Amino acid sequence: MFNKNIFAERLRVLRTTSNLNQTQLGEIAGISQFAVSKIEKAQRAASIEVLCALADYFDVSLDYLVGRSDDPARH
């Protein structure tokens, strides 16, 4: 099951450990800084296109990103 809170936290951690601000991440994902902020606060869901862009950029699986797995590796 998709958990917005886990996704929000994992996205924030991935962003900050990659030394990106919300504006930079928004440019990578094709969304606004405001949208990134809402997603990181678990107040907004991300589209499948945004989820795929984020998983690709951070080189993690979609299952990890959305909280369905604790293993970030792609299989």
KEMIFI-180122 format. One record per atom (N, C-alpha, C, O): atom name; x, y, z. Coordinates in steps of 0.02 Angstrom, whole numbers, plus 50000, padded with zeros to 5 digits. Layout:
! KEMIFI-180122
+-------+-------+-------+-------+
! atomo !    px !    py !    pz !
+-------+-------+-------+-------+
!    CA !     X !     Y !     Z !
...
+-------+-------+-------+-------+
***
This chain:
! KEMIFI-180122
+-------+-------+-------+-------+
! atomo !    px !    py !    pz !
+-------+-------+-------+-------+
!     N ! 50042 ! 49941 ! 50000 !
!    CA ! 50000 ! 50000 ! 50000 !
!     C ! 50044 ! 50062 ! 50000 !
!     O ! 50096 ! 50064 ! 50033 !
!     N ! 50024 ! 50113 ! 49964 !
!    CA ! 50060 ! 50177 ! 49961 !
!     C ! 50051 ! 50215 ! 50026 !
!     O ! 49995 ! 50223 ! 50050 !
!     N ! 50106 ! 50238 ! 50054 !
!    CA ! 50104 ! 50277 ! 50116 !
!     C ! 50134 ! 50345 ! 50102 !
!     O ! 50195 ! 50351 ! 50094 !
!     N ! 50092 ! 50397 ! 50100 !
!    CA ! 50116 ! 50465 ! 50084 !
!     C ! 50167 ! 50489 ! 50135 !
!     O ! 50213 ! 50526 ! 50117 !
!     N ! 50161 ! 50469 ! 50198 !
!    CA ! 50208 ! 50492 ! 50249 !
!     C ! 50277 ! 50463 ! 50239 !
!     O ! 50327 ! 50498 ! 50246 !
!     N ! 50280 ! 50398 ! 50223 !
!    CA ! 50345 ! 50367 ! 50210 !
!     C ! 50376 ! 50397 ! 50147 !
!     O ! 50435 ! 50414 ! 50146 !
!     N ! 50336 ! 50404 ! 50095 !
!    CA ! 50360 ! 50434 ! 50033 !
!     C ! 50387 ! 50504 ! 50046 !
!     O ! 50441 ! 50522 ! 50023 !
!     N ! 50350 ! 50544 ! 50083 !
!    CA ! 50370 ! 50613 ! 50098 !
!     C ! 50437 ! 50614 ! 50135 !
!     O ! 50481 ! 50654 ! 50117 !
!     N ! 50445 ! 50572 ! 50184 !
!    CA ! 50507 ! 50570 ! 50223 !
!     C ! 50565 ! 50545 ! 50180 !
!     O ! 50620 ! 50573 ! 50182 !
!     N ! 50554 ! 50492 ! 50142 !
!    CA ! 50608 ! 50466 ! 50101 !
!     C ! 50629 ! 50516 ! 50048 !
!     O ! 50689 ! 50523 ! 50034 !
!     N ! 50582 ! 50551 ! 50019 !
!    CA ! 50599 ! 50601 ! 49969 !
!     C ! 50640 ! 50657 ! 50001 !
!     O ! 50689 ! 50679 ! 49972 !
!     N ! 50619 ! 50680 ! 50059 !
!    CA ! 50656 ! 50734 ! 50093 !
!     C ! 50727 ! 50712 ! 50109 !
!     O ! 50774 ! 50750 ! 50098 !
!     N ! 50735 ! 50651 ! 50134 !
!    CA ! 50802 ! 50625 ! 50150 !
!     C ! 50845 ! 50618 ! 50087 !
!     O ! 50903 ! 50639 ! 50087 !
!     N ! 50816 ! 50590 ! 50035 !
!    CA ! 50854 ! 50583 ! 49972 !
!     C ! 50875 ! 50652 ! 49945 !
!     O ! 50931 ! 50661 ! 49922 !
!     N ! 50829 ! 50699 ! 49948 !
!    CA ! 50844 ! 50767 ! 49923 !
!     C ! 50900 ! 50799 ! 49964 !
!     O ! 50947 ! 50826 ! 49936 !
!     N ! 50894 ! 50797 ! 50030 !
!    CA ! 50943 ! 50832 ! 50072 !
!     C ! 51011 ! 50798 ! 50070 !
!     O ! 51063 ! 50832 ! 50071 !
!     N ! 51012 ! 50732 ! 50068 !
!    CA ! 51077 ! 50698 ! 50065 !
!     C ! 51110 ! 50707 ! 49997 !
!     O ! 51171 ! 50697 ! 49990 !
!     N ! 51072 ! 50726 ! 49947 !
!    CA ! 51099 ! 50742 ! 49881 !
!     C ! 51115 ! 50816 ! 49874 !
!     O ! 51134 ! 50840 ! 49820 !
!     N ! 51107 ! 50853 ! 49928 !
!    CA ! 51121 ! 50925 ! 49930 !
!     C ! 51081 ! 50964 ! 49878 !
!     O ! 51107 ! 51008 ! 49844 !
!     N ! 51017 ! 50946 ! 49872 !
!    CA ! 50972 ! 50981 ! 49827 !
!     C ! 50922 ! 51022 ! 49868 !
!     O ! 50901 ! 51001 ! 49921 !
!     N ! 50905 ! 51080 ! 49842 !
!    CA ! 50850 ! 51116 ! 49873 !
!     C ! 50785 ! 51097 ! 49837 !
!     O ! 50787 ! 51062 ! 49786 !
!     N ! 50730 ! 51120 ! 49862 !
!    CA ! 50665 ! 51101 ! 49833 !
!     C ! 50657 ! 51126 ! 49762 !
!     O ! 50625 ! 51093 ! 49720 !
!     N ! 50684 ! 51184 ! 49747 !
!    CA ! 50679 ! 51212 ! 49680 !
!     C ! 50717 ! 51168 ! 49630 !
!     O ! 50693 ! 51153 ! 49576 !
!     N ! 50778 ! 51147 ! 49649 !
!    CA ! 50817 ! 51104 ! 49606 !
!     C ! 50782 ! 51037 ! 49594 !
!     O ! 50780 ! 51012 ! 49538 !
!     N ! 50754 ! 51008 ! 49647 !
!    CA ! 50719 ! 50944 ! 49639 !
!     C ! 50658 ! 50953 ! 49595 !
!     O ! 50642 ! 50909 ! 49555 !
!     N ! 50623 ! 51008 ! 49603 !
!    CA ! 50566 ! 51022 ! 49560 !
!     C ! 50586 ! 51024 ! 49486 !
!     O ! 50549 ! 50999 ! 49444 !
!     N ! 50642 ! 51055 ! 49471 !
!    CA ! 50666 ! 51058 ! 49402 !
!     C ! 50681 ! 50988 ! 49376 !
!     O ! 50666 ! 50973 ! 49318 !
!     N ! 50711 ! 50946 ! 49417 !
!    CA ! 50727 ! 50878 ! 49398 !
!     C ! 50663 ! 50839 ! 49383 !
!     O ! 50659 ! 50801 ! 49334 !
!     N ! 50612 ! 50848 ! 49426 !
!    CA ! 50550 ! 50809 ! 49420 !
!     C ! 50498 ! 50842 ! 49375 !
!     O ! 50447 ! 50812 ! 49360 !
!     N ! 50510 ! 50904 ! 49354 !
!    CA ! 50462 ! 50939 ! 49311 !
!     C ! 50403 ! 50967 ! 49348 !
!     O ! 50348 ! 50972 ! 49321 !
!     N ! 50413 ! 50984 ! 49412 !
!    CA ! 50360 ! 51014 ! 49452 !
!     C ! 50387 ! 51076 ! 49487 !
!     O ! 50447 ! 51089 ! 49485 !
!     N ! 50344 ! 51113 ! 49519 !
!    CA ! 50365 ! 51175 ! 49552 !
!     C ! 50394 ! 51161 ! 49622 !
!     O ! 50384 ! 51107 ! 49650 !
!     N ! 50429 ! 51210 ! 49648 !
!    CA ! 50454 ! 51206 ! 49717 !
!     C ! 50396 ! 51199 ! 49765 !
!     O ! 50402 ! 51163 ! 49815 !
!     N ! 50341 ! 51233 ! 49751 !
!    CA ! 50281 ! 51228 ! 49793 !
!     C ! 50255 ! 51157 ! 49795 !
!     O ! 50236 ! 51132 ! 49848 !
!     N ! 50254 ! 51123 ! 49737 !
!    CA ! 50231 ! 51054 ! 49734 !
!     C ! 50277 ! 51008 ! 49774 !
!     O ! 50254 ! 50963 ! 49809 !
!     N ! 50343 ! 51018 ! 49768 !
!    CA ! 50391 ! 50979 ! 49807 !
!     C ! 50378 ! 50988 ! 49881 !
!     O ! 50377 ! 50939 ! 49919 !
!     N ! 50367 ! 51049 ! 49902 !
!    CA ! 50354 ! 51064 ! 49972 !
!     C ! 50291 ! 51027 ! 49996 !
!     O ! 50292 ! 50997 ! 50050 !
!     N ! 50238 ! 51029 ! 49957 !
!    CA ! 50176 ! 50995 ! 49975 !
!     C ! 50186 ! 50919 ! 49979 !
!     O ! 50160 ! 50886 ! 50024 !
!     N ! 50224 ! 50892 ! 49932 !
!    CA ! 50238 ! 50819 ! 49932 !
!     C ! 50278 ! 50801 ! 49994 !
!     O ! 50263 ! 50751 ! 50026 !
!     N ! 50329 ! 50840 ! 50011 !
!    CA ! 50370 ! 50826 ! 50069 !
!     C ! 50333 ! 50834 ! 50135 !
!     O ! 50355 ! 50808 ! 50186 !
!     N ! 50278 ! 50869 ! 50134 !
!    CA ! 50235 ! 50876 ! 50194 !
!     C ! 50178 ! 50825 ! 50193 !
!     O ! 50135 ! 50827 ! 50237 !
!     N ! 50178 ! 50780 ! 50144 !
!    CA ! 50126 ! 50729 ! 50135 !
!     C ! 50057 ! 50761 ! 50126 !
!     O ! 50006 ! 50732 ! 50145 !
!     N ! 50056 ! 50820 ! 50096 !
!    CA ! 49993 ! 50855 ! 50083 !
!     C ! 49971 ! 50848 ! 50010 !
!     O ! 49916 ! 50870 ! 49991 !
!     N ! 50013 ! 50817 ! 49970 !
!    CA ! 49998 ! 50808 ! 49899 !
!     C ! 50031 ! 50744 ! 49875 !
!     O ! 50085 ! 50726 ! 49897 !
!     N ! 49998 ! 50709 ! 49831 !
!    CA ! 50026 ! 50649 ! 49800 !
!     C ! 50064 ! 50668 ! 49737 !
!     O ! 50052 ! 50722 ! 49709 !
!     N ! 50107 ! 50625 ! 49715 !
!    CA ! 50144 ! 50637 ! 49653 !
!     C ! 50116 ! 50593 ! 49598 !
!     O ! 50092 ! 50537 ! 49611 !
!     N ! 50118 ! 50617 ! 49537 !
!    CA ! 50096 ! 50578 ! 49480 !
!     C ! 50146 ! 50521 ! 49467 !
!     O ! 50202 ! 50522 ! 49492 !
!     N ! 50125 ! 50472 ! 49429 !
!    CA ! 50169 ! 50417 ! 49411 !
!     C ! 50230 ! 50443 ! 49372 !
!     O ! 50285 ! 50416 ! 49380 !
!     N ! 50220 ! 50494 ! 49332 !
!    CA ! 50276 ! 50523 ! 49294 !
!     C ! 50328 ! 50553 ! 49342 !
!     O ! 50388 ! 50544 ! 49332 !
!     N ! 50304 ! 50588 ! 49393 !
!    CA ! 50349 ! 50618 ! 49442 !
!     C ! 50383 ! 50563 ! 49483 !
!     O ! 50443 ! 50567 ! 49496 !
!     N ! 50345 ! 50513 ! 49504 !
!    CA ! 50374 ! 50458 ! 49542 !
!     C ! 50430 ! 50424 ! 49503 !
!     O ! 50484 ! 50411 ! 49530 !
!     N ! 50419 ! 50411 ! 49440 !
!    CA ! 50470 ! 50379 ! 49398 !
!     C ! 50531 ! 50424 ! 49390 !
!     O ! 50587 ! 50400 ! 49393 !
!     N ! 50520 ! 50488 ! 49379 !
!    CA ! 50576 ! 50534 ! 49372 !
!     C ! 50618 ! 50536 ! 49436 !
!     O ! 50680 ! 50537 ! 49433 !
!     N ! 50585 ! 50536 ! 49493 !
!    CA ! 50621 ! 50537 ! 49557 !
!     C ! 50659 ! 50472 ! 49569 !
!     O ! 50717 ! 50474 ! 49589 !
!     N ! 50627 ! 50416 ! 49557 !
!    CA ! 50660 ! 50351 ! 49566 !
!     C ! 50721 ! 50346 ! 49519 !
!     O ! 50773 ! 50322 ! 49540 !
!     N ! 50713 ! 50368 ! 49458 !
!    CA ! 50769 ! 50366 ! 49411 !
!     C ! 50826 ! 50411 ! 49434 !
!     O ! 50884 ! 50391 ! 49434 !
!     N ! 50809 ! 50472 ! 49453 !
!    CA ! 50861 ! 50519 ! 49474 !
!     C ! 50900 ! 50494 ! 49534 !
!     O ! 50962 ! 50497 ! 49535 !
!     N ! 50864 ! 50469 ! 49584 !
!    CA ! 50897 ! 50446 ! 49646 !
!     C ! 50921 ! 50373 ! 49641 !
!     O ! 50952 ! 50347 ! 49688 !
!     N ! 50907 ! 50340 ! 49585 !
!    CA ! 50926 ! 50271 ! 49573 !
!     C ! 50902 ! 50224 ! 49628 !
!     O ! 50939 ! 50184 ! 49655 !
!     N ! 50838 ! 50231 ! 49643 !
!    CA ! 50805 ! 50187 ! 49692 !
!     C ! 50743 ! 50157 ! 49659 !
!     O ! 50719 ! 50182 ! 49608 !
!     N ! 50719 ! 50103 ! 49688 !
!    CA ! 50659 ! 50072 ! 49660 !
!     C ! 50597 ! 50113 ! 49678 !
!     O ! 50596 ! 50149 ! 49728 !
!     N ! 50546 ! 50107 ! 49638 !
!    CA ! 50482 ! 50139 ! 49655 !
!     C ! 50454 ! 50111 ! 49720 !
!     O ! 50427 ! 50149 ! 49760 !
!     N ! 50461 ! 50046 ! 49730 !
!    CA ! 50436 ! 50016 ! 49792 !
!     C ! 50469 ! 50047 ! 49853 !
!     O ! 50435 ! 50060 ! 49903 !
!     N ! 50534 ! 50059 ! 49850 !
!    CA ! 50568 ! 50092 ! 49906 !
!     C ! 50542 ! 50163 ! 49915 !
!     O ! 50526 ! 50184 ! 49971 !
!     N ! 50538 ! 50199 ! 49861 !
!    CA ! 50519 ! 50269 ! 49864 !
!     C ! 50450 ! 50278 ! 49896 !
!     O ! 50440 ! 50325 ! 49934 !
!     N ! 50403 ! 50234 ! 49881 !
!    CA ! 50335 ! 50242 ! 49906 !
!     C ! 50321 ! 50201 ! 49969 !
!     O ! 50264 ! 50199 ! 49993 !
!     N ! 50372 ! 50169 ! 49997 !
!    CA ! 50364 ! 50135 ! 50061 !
!     C ! 50341 ! 50063 ! 50057 !
!     O ! 50322 ! 50034 ! 50108 !
!     N ! 50342 ! 50033 ! 49998 !
!    CA ! 50322 ! 49963 ! 49991 !
!     C ! 50379 ! 49915 ! 50006 !
!     O ! 50368 ! 49855 ! 50012 !
!     N ! 50440 ! 49942 ! 50011 !
!    CA ! 50499 ! 49902 ! 50024 !
!     C ! 50548 ! 49945 ! 50063 !
!     O ! 50549 ! 50006 ! 50056 !
!     N ! 50590 ! 49913 ! 50102 !
!    CA ! 50643 ! 49949 ! 50137 !
!     C ! 50710 ! 49942 ! 50102 !
!     O ! 50761 ! 49968 ! 50125 !
!     N ! 50710 ! 49908 ! 50045 !
!    CA ! 50770 ! 49898 ! 50005 !
!     C ! 50770 ! 49948 ! 49948 !
!     O ! 50728 ! 49943 ! 49902 !
!     N ! 50817 ! 49996 ! 49949 !
!    CA ! 50817 ! 50046 ! 49896 !
!     C ! 50842 ! 50020 ! 49828 !
!     O ! 50834 ! 50054 ! 49777 !
!     N ! 50873 ! 49962 ! 49826 !
!    CA ! 50902 ! 49936 ! 49765 !
!     C ! 50849 ! 49922 ! 49712 !
!     O ! 50794 ! 49900 ! 49727 !
!     N ! 50868 ! 49935 ! 49650 !
!    CA ! 50824 ! 49917 ! 49594 !
!     C ! 50834 ! 49844 ! 49578 !
!     O ! 50890 ! 49819 ! 49582 !
!     N ! 50781 ! 49811 ! 49560 !
!    CA ! 50786 ! 49739 ! 49543 !
!     C ! 50768 ! 49728 ! 49472 !
!     O ! 50769 ! 49671 ! 49448 !
+-------+-------+-------+-------+
***
